[in-house]
Amino acid sequence: MIPELGEFALILALCFSGVLAVIPLYGAATLNVLWMNYAKPLAAAQFTFIAISFVCLGYAFAQDDFSVQYVANHSNSLLPLQFKLSAVWGGHEGSLLLWALILSGWTLAVSLFSRNLPLDILARVLGVMGIIATGFISFLLWTSSPFLRYLPRFPQEGADLNPLLQDFGLIVHPPMLYMGYVGFSVAFSFAIAALLSGRLDASWARWSRPWTNIAWAFLGAGITLGSWWAYYELGWGGWWFWDPVENASLMPWLVGTALLHSLAVTEKRGVFKSWTLLLAIFAFSLSLLGTFLVRSGVLTSVHAFASDPERGLFILILLLLTIGGSLTLYAFKAPNVKSESRFGWLSREMMLLVNNVFLTVMAVTVLLGTLYPLLIDALGAGKISVGPPYFNALFVPIMGLMSIAMGVSIAARWRQTKLDVIKQNLLIPAIVSIIFGLIFPFIYGDGFNFKVTFGMTVSLWVLATVFSEFKAKFRNAPNIMTKITQLPASYYGMMLAHIGVAVMAIGITIVSMYSEERDMRMAIGDSIELSGYQFTFKGTLPIKGPNFTADQGTLVVSYEGETVAILHPEKRHYTAKRSMMTEASIDAGLFRDLYVALGEPLADGAWAVRVHFKPFVRWIWLGGLLMALGGIITVFDKRYRAAKPANLEVKHA
Amino acid sequence: MTPKRKKRLYIILALVFGVGLIVGLSMYALNQNINLFYSASQIAAGEAPVDKRMRVGGMVVEGSVNRSTDSLKVEFALTDYEHRVNVVFVGILPDLFREGQGIIAQGTMNAAGIFQADEVLAKHDENYMPPEIAETMKKKQIEASQ
């Protein structure tokens, strides 16, 4: 009964979003206030019914209702409750329902925090979001309903959730990522609404900025969590694999980063308007492309989701309609856009344009590497795969150039900057960062290493320019405390995010260059030394978990004779799925991680053991989180106070 | 030309140059770093080059996995149900590596016709078969029915 209620609620939600897609937009076109006013209640109704549907599915999981196919395939009566609930988005159907829930949540949030928005713009924004929701809910209902039953005979026990997903990381990673993906639909809708209304002044940039920033922050946090999850859960200690599914989330993030910088210029200076619109369209289109790539199974990936060509086709059509429709609209309306001001060669506008070009190029690079195998296959020219060396070869130099530009753009002023001013502000950071970069490999490593010098110089350059700019703010301030409180929140957010970039770059440089890894056959009592740490294998013991059995190993780690950590890696056997899982054991630290994973049992109680020494690996995720935090802080800026956009979305996560 | 147009021209030229450079570099990097996929039959027919990085996919032959007793060296054979290719790998195999399971190995072919893998990929789904293998097998079926 409850699952049917869920399905019924979903159908009702589709009806509401169908109406939302038509009435307010028509009202805005004909200036009918009554029809435009329908947008808000419709958004609320749509959210309510999707939420009911979502709760129904959650209830089916909590009650172990294995007559529901989706529950039977993704749960098990022995699964701990928190995993039963997170299993709601552990598969295709449920994760799409989460997509729809978050989309309607964003729609509701826009309708609630929009008191300073003109009615016709609000009606158009909500209407466009209604169109997107209509597409997605139809997709859910027609190709992937999570409420289908096994009737009359249904299994007594569920097939269990994929063991890889039985983890805290999965509870938070997908909702965060989806908040970001779907959040770009708000920026997209604002862009479309602006194009439809023809009012492309700075105000639309101001309205869509907080939404874009917060969506970008969620996406960044989601990617960071995903990277962290892959690191400890996949058991081979990598934090980024250039896997198509990862790339699918990185592309909208890169374009989103370009978008939020471009939006800043559009709001402040009234230039780059059409470029900003285009970025908003592409950020969301890439989110859709990501969904398509992940869900259609066209790409070989470590994320082996069950895939279905019919579903792929549906998303592909949605994608083509979105891109085609919005670009057509853009082609008709964008030529009318006029810039409101001018800028010189050495200006903040120009530096942000350079930043945009770099970010876009990076996104194109990733897109090319991700789609190239598909293209070659479609042309019948053979099966290929593009490996990490390609991405690294292009990404690292572009990242480096962009970081250099970042430092300059912080020192540059709007309109035009005198070369002397730039020189004066950047000379000290440049000297400091180069010296630090040259010295670092001698102190930390064992001799000169160009890559380390490059990475550390660039990272320190970003940090040093941020601090020198911050210090310059106080040059003429009579009272430091008042000045600190006077600076806007968006300024602090920016600074924090830029520091995050530097922290991440430091982490990436050091972990890539100074990691040590060894795969070893270890008998009981064997020990191995890695970067001064002595790892001694003490054998394994069988243990039993709620839905698995495992061999738990014990390794004692000592440094200069003193025990630092006792690690317990596990090799788990999940009974219901009959699958093996490696559970790595990590002694985490700010400056180094000790990482141990069990391979397979060998003769005489010996095991294949993988041991890693990972310096500064935490800095990568710390940097990612700082960037996300920076994005969230900007939303609390006084300029947006009247709109207060930040509070609600968090609750909807 | 007005100064404004001149400036625009410079911007456009710089963009064209930059984009050209980037596309050129990308294509170069791409060509250096793509890994072609070969099936066991293609290797048996001698199509695979020696000492070039590539991928080989197939099902692990039942009973072919042979672990060395004193190191992490493993030998096994892959098949596309027509030909076999012998693979050597040193290291820890993924959790889902099993006899009868479809896997992909990445590495180089040596002169003796043995594939030296430096990476073995198995998918986290017990029914998974690499699309490349699925396709080769489908082709085989079609040929067989003709």
Interface residues (C-beta under 8 A of the other chain):
Chain A: N162 L164 G235 W236 T300 V302 A304 A306 V357 V361 V364 T365 L368 G369 Y372 P373 G382 K383 I384 S385 V386 G387 P389 Y390 A393 L394 D519 M520 R521 K577 R578 S579 M580 M581 T582 A597 G599 E600 L602 A603 A608 R610
Chain B: L15 G18 I22 L25 S26 A29 L30 Q32 N33 I34 N35 L36 F37 R53 R55 R67 T69 D70 S71 L72 V90 G91 I92 L93 D95 L96 I104 Q106 L121 K123 H124 D125 E126 Y128 P130 P131 E132
